[in-house]
């Protein structure tokens, strides 16, 4: 039986990468693979999984790694002993495929790991969820307008952003160390899987140029995210017959567009309302009357109901890879209006929404009103059909299994 080993800091299905890793493992087992998932014990504790679990490190190793990151700006270079022990586990298992999701997250030493991976002969698939693996510090750079990662990072403008360093800027050294470690992988042993065409194009200008790239978009559960009845949700939040403009984020920040929503609310008509999901108590104090803030939904079904009640889903993100919220909204029959940012545009077609220039608040509102004017009866079947054709998670995970089979046959 072939063995698959996946690596990600979190295992929790409440996180996108944890859910993706677990569900890929489940599909692999259904197709005759033996599935193992490695994760940070210090961040995720003991969690259940249908795959065999390989916990890495503990709370102490995570805390030390975090301190090293904050004081020395050397994220990804702590957890040395934990990584050596993990390498021993890989050597014992000898998996047929190693599938990396994220290795940032205070639990692995990438130099120790890639010293082994570059020599062991096991094919590696690396799904790219953000930009950290090819920069000297940050995990996104578009909001900062920085392109130093193309030639060699230095004087990082986002030193204090995740993974934050309080005192030192070692972005130049980090860049050199990552380049040396990651490009030590033989080109016939590493397949890089960006989850958007945007990040694929970006990486072609990074030190990964020349490697094998295969874009596989993320998928969602289209049986959960589907058009729902909306009267109960209208009653719950007092929406009446108003046109609803919806925004959803796990953490609202300036780059996610909270300030843009606040400015947009000043231009709303009396029959329009903004609903934002993911609002903290601190955020709530800033919200004007035309914005309803929801801390979190009780379950994914309630989130699907909110997507369904909205006339338009507004995503004013200023840096993103391939936002799942866009897919969820479209699957619920609601078109997306987004800035021309990163991979946020890749699920938006003439049938599923509008793209406006970054910062164009007037354009966002005009596009949302165009959607309201045409009506959900026009957009709902178009969006739903597109979602079923492109976002079904089983189809996207099957793309990975085909890639595993290709690499296994090759080696």
C-alpha positions in Angstrom: 0.0 0.0 0.0 1.3 3.4 -1.0 1.9 5.9 1.9 1.1 9.6 1.8 2.6 12.0 4.4 1.2 15.6 4.6 2.7 18.4 6.7 0.9 21.5 8.1 1.1 23.3 11.5 -2.6 22.9 12.2 -4.9 19.9 11.9 -8.1 21.5 13.0 -10.9 21.4 10.3 -12.0 24.9 11.4 -8.9 26.1 9.6 -8.7 26.1 5.8 -5.3 24.4 5.5 -6.1 21.9 8.3 -9.4 20.9 6.6 -7.8 20.6 3.2 -5.1 18.3 4.6 -7.5 16.1 6.4 -9.9 15.8 3.5 -7.1 15.0 1.0 -6.1 12.3 3.4 -9.6 10.9 3.5 -9.9 10.8 -0.2 -6.4 9.2 -0.5 -7.5 6.4 1.9 -10.6 5.8 -0.2 -8.3 5.2 -3.1 -6.1 2.7 -1.4 -3.4 5.0 0.1 -2.2 4.9 3.7 -2.5 8.4 5.0 -0.3 10.2 7.7 -0.6 13.8 8.8 2.1 15.7 10.6 1.2 18.8 12.6 2.3 21.0 15.5 1.4 19.4 18.8 2.2 22.6 20.6 -0.3 24.6 18.6 -3.0 22.1 18.0 -2.9 19.7 20.9 -4.1 16.1 20.4 -6.8 16.2 17.7 -8.7 13.4 16.1 -8.1 12.5 12.5 -9.0 9.5 10.3 -5.4 9.6 9.1 -2.5 8.5 11.3 -1.2 11.5 13.2 2.4 12.5 13.7 2.6 15.3 16.3 5.7 17.5 16.1 7.2 19.3 19.1 5.3 20.6 22.1 4.2 23.8 23.7 7.7 24.5 25.0 9.3 24.1 21.6 6.7 26.3 20.0 7.2 29.0 22.7 11.0 29.0 22.2 10.6 29.2 18.4 8.2 32.1 18.8 10.7 33.9 21.1 13.5 33.3 18.6 11.2 34.8 15.9 10.3 37.9 17.9 13.9 38.6 19.1 16.1 37.5 16.2 13.8 37.5 13.1 14.7 33.8 12.3 11.3 32.3 11.8 11.5 28.7 10.6 14.9 28.0 12.1 13.8 27.0 15.7 12.5 23.6 16.7 15.7 21.9 15.7 15.4 18.9 17.9 11.7 18.4 17.2 12.5 18.5 13.5 15.4 16.0 13.8 12.9 13.6 15.6 10.4 14.2 12.8 12.9 13.4 10.2 13.5 10.1 12.0 9.8 9.4 11.7 9.9 10.1 8.0 12.8 7.7 7.6 10.9 5.0 9.5 7.8 5.5 7.4 9.4 6.0 4.0 6.3 7.5 2.4 5.8 7.3 -1.3 4.8 11.0 -1.4 5.4 13.9 1.0 2.9 16.7 0.6 3.8 20.0 2.3 1.1 22.6 3.0 2.7 25.2 5.4 5.9 24.9 7.3 5.8 28.3 8.9 4.0 28.3 12.2 6.7 27.9 14.9 7.1 24.1 14.7 9.7 23.1 12.1 13.3 23.9 11.2 13.2 24.2 7.4 17.0 23.8 7.0 17.0 20.5 8.9 13.9 19.3 7.0 15.1 20.2 3.5 18.6 18.9 4.2 16.8 15.5 4.5 14.2 16.0 1.7 16.9 17.0 -0.8 18.7 13.7 -0.2 16.0 11.1 0.5 14.7 10.7 -3.0 11.0 10.9 -2.0 8.9 13.1 -4.3 7.6 16.2 -2.6 4.5 18.2 -3.5 4.3 21.6 -2.0 1.0 23.5 -2.0 1.6 27.3 -1.9 -1.1 28.9 0.3 0.9 32.2 0.8 4.2 33.9 -0.1 6.3 33.2 2.9 8.4 30.4 1.3 10.0 32.8 -1.2 10.4 36.0 0.8 12.8 37.0 3.5 10.1 37.7 6.1 6.5 38.4 5.1 3.7 36.1 3.9 2.2 38.7 1.6 3.8 41.8 0.1 1.3 43.4 -2.2 -0.2 45.8 0.4 3.3 47.0 1.2 4.0 47.4 -2.5 7.3 45.5 -2.0 9.1 43.6 -4.8 12.5 43.0 -3.1 11.8 39.2 -3.0 12.5 39.1 -6.7 16.2 39.9 -6.3 17.0 39.6 -2.5 15.1 40.9 0.5 16.5 43.6 2.7 15.2 46.5 4.9 11.9 44.7 5.3 8.9 47.2 5.4 6.8 44.5 7.2 9.3 43.5 9.9 6.6 44.0 12.6 4.0 42.0 10.7 3.5 38.2 10.9 5.9 36.5 11.7 6.7 39.6 13.6 10.2 40.5 14.7 10.4 43.1 17.5 14.1 44.0 17.3 16.0 42.7 14.3 15.6 42.8 10.5 17.3 39.7 9.1 15.3 39.6 5.9 18.4 39.5 3.7 19.9 36.5 5.6 16.5 34.8 5.8 16.1 35.2 2.0 19.5 33.6 1.3 18.9 30.8 3.8 15.5 29.9 2.3 16.9 30.0 -1.2 19.7 27.7 -0.3 17.5 25.3 1.6 14.5 25.1 -0.8 16.5 25.1 -4.1 18.6 22.2 -2.8 15.6 20.0 -3.8 16.4 18.3 -7.2 14.0 19.7 -9.8 12.7 16.2 -10.6 11.7 15.6 -7.0 9.7 18.7 -6.3 6.3 19.8 -7.8 5.1 23.2 -6.6 1.3 23.6 -6.5 0.2 27.2 -6.2 -3.5 27.5 -5.4 -3.9 30.5 -7.7 -2.5 31.5 -11.1 -1.5 34.8 -9.6 0.9 33.3 -7.1 2.2 30.9 -9.8 3.1 33.9 -12.0 4.7 35.6 -9.0 6.8 32.6 -8.2 8.1 32.4 -11.7 10.0 35.6 -10.8 11.3 34.1 -7.5 14.3 31.8 -6.8 11.9 28.9 -7.6 11.9 29.7 -11.3 12.7 26.6 -13.3 10.8 24.2 -11.0 7.7 22.2 -12.0 4.5 24.3 -11.3 0.9 22.9 -11.3 -1.9 25.2 -10.3 -4.7 23.4 -8.3 -7.3 25.8 -7.0 -8.8 25.1 -3.6 -12.3 23.6 -3.5 -15.2 23.8 -1.1 -18.1 21.7 0.0 -20.8 22.7 -2.5 -23.4 20.6 -0.6 -23.0 22.9 2.4 -22.5 26.1 0.5 -25.6 26.2 -1.6 -28.5 28.7 -2.0 -30.6 28.7 1.2 -33.9 30.1 2.4 -33.3 33.6 3.7 -36.4 34.7 5.7 -35.2 33.4 9.0 -31.8 35.2 8.6 -33.6 38.4 7.6 -35.7 38.2 10.8 -32.7 37.4 13.0 -30.7 40.4 12.1 -33.6 42.8 11.3 -32.7 43.1 7.7 -36.3 43.6 6.5 -36.4 44.1 2.8 -33.1 45.9 2.5 -30.5 45.2 -0.1 -27.6 43.4 1.7 -24.0 43.9 1.0 -22.0 41.2 2.8 -18.3 41.0 3.9 -16.7 38.0 5.6 -13.3 37.7 7.2 -11.7 35.6 10.0 -9.7 38.7 11.1 -10.7 42.2 9.9 -7.8 44.5 9.2 -7.0 47.4 6.9 -5.7 45.2 4.2 -8.9 43.1 4.4 -10.9 46.3 3.8 -12.6 47.1 7.0 -11.9 50.8 6.6 -13.2 50.7 3.1 -16.5 49.2 4.3 -16.8 52.0 6.9 -16.2 54.6 4.2 -18.6 52.9 1.8 -21.4 52.9 4.5 -21.5 56.7 4.3 -22.7 56.4 0.7 -25.5 53.9 1.2 -29.1 54.5 0.4 -31.8 54.0 3.1 -32.7 50.6 1.5 -29.1 49.3 1.7 -27.2 47.7 4.6 -23.7 46.3 5.1 -23.4 43.0 7.1 -19.9 42.0 8.2 -19.0 38.6 9.7 -16.0 38.2 11.9 -16.3 41.5 13.8 -14.6 41.7 17.2 -15.9 43.8 20.1 -13.1 46.3 19.3 -14.2 46.4 15.7 -17.8 46.8 16.6 -17.1 50.1 18.4 -16.0 51.6 15.1 -19.0 50.5 13.1 -21.5 53.2 11.9 -25.3 52.7 11.9 -25.4 51.3 8.3 -23.2 48.3 9.2 -24.4 45.3 11.2 -21.4 43.4 12.8 -21.6 39.7 13.5 -18.9 38.2 15.6 -19.1 34.7 14.1 -21.7 32.4 12.7 -22.9 29.4 14.8 -22.2 27.0 12.0 -21.4 26.8 8.3 -25.1 26.5 7.5 -25.8 29.9 9.0 -22.9 31.3 7.0 -24.4 29.8 3.8 -27.7 31.5 4.8 -25.9 34.9 5.1 -24.2 34.4 1.7 -27.6 33.6 0.3 -29.4 36.6 1.7 -26.8 39.0 0.3 -27.4 40.8 -3.0 -23.7 40.9 -3.5 -20.6 39.7 -1.6 -18.1 42.5 -1.3 -14.4 41.6 -1.0 -12.2 44.7 -0.8 -9.1 42.8 0.1 -5.8 44.4 -0.9 -3.7 41.2 -0.7 -4.9 37.7 -1.1 -4.1 34.4 -2.8 -7.3 32.6 -3.6 -9.9 33.6 -1.0 -12.3 30.8 -0.1 -15.0 33.3 0.9 -15.4 34.2 -2.8 -16.0 30.6 -3.7 -18.5 30.1 -0.8 -20.5 33.2 -1.9 -20.7 32.1 -5.5 -21.7 28.6 -4.5 -24.6 30.1 -2.6 -25.7 31.9 -5.7 -24.3 35.4 -4.8 -22.0 37.3 -7.1 -18.7 38.7 -5.9 -17.5 42.3 -6.2 -13.7 42.5 -5.5 -10.7 44.6 -6.0 -8.2 43.7 -8.7 -6.0 42.1 -6.1 -3.8 38.9 -6.4 -5.8 35.8 -6.8 -9.1 37.3 -5.6 -10.2 37.9 -9.2 -9.7 34.3 -10.4 -13.2 33.0 -9.5 -14.9 36.1 -10.9 -16.3 36.0 -14.4 -19.0 38.1 -16.2 -21.5 35.6 -14.8 -20.2 35.6 -11.2 -19.5 39.2 -10.4 -17.4 42.3 -11.0 -13.8 43.4 -10.6 -12.9 47.0 -9.9 -9.5 48.8 -9.4 -8.1 48.6 -5.9 -9.3 51.4 -3.8 -12.2 52.3 -6.1 -15.0 52.5 -3.5 -17.4 54.2 -5.9 -16.8 51.3 -8.3 -17.5 48.7 -5.6 -20.8 50.3 -4.7 -21.8 50.8 -8.3 -21.1 47.2 -9.1 -23.1 46.0 -6.1 -26.0 48.2 -7.2 -25.8 46.7 -10.7 -26.2 43.3 -9.1 -29.1 44.4 -7.0 -30.8 45.9 -10.1 -30.5 42.7 -12.1 -31.6 40.7 -9.1 -30.5 37.4 -7.6 -32.9 35.5 -9.9 -30.5 36.4 -12.7 -27.3 35.6 -11.0 -28.2 32.6 -8.8 -28.3 29.9 -11.5 -25.2 31.3 -13.2 -23.2 31.4 -10.0 -24.3 28.0 -8.9 -23.5 26.3 -12.2 -20.0 27.9 -12.2 -19.4 26.7 -8.6 -20.4 23.1 -9.3 -18.2 23.1 -12.4 -15.1 24.6 -10.7 -15.2 24.6 -6.9 -16.3 21.1 -5.9 -13.7 20.0 -3.4 -13.7 16.3 -4.4 -12.7 17.3 -7.9 -9.9 19.5 -6.7 -8.6 16.8 -4.3 -8.8 14.3 -7.1 -6.3 16.5 -9.0 -3.9 15.9 -6.1 -4.4 12.1 -6.3 -3.7 12.1 -10.0 -0.5 14.1 -9.3 0.5 11.6 -6.6 0.0 8.7 -9.0 2.0 10.4 -11.7 4.9 11.0 -9.3 4.7 7.5 -7.9 4.8 6.0 -11.3 7.7 8.2 -12.3 9.8 7.2 -9.3 
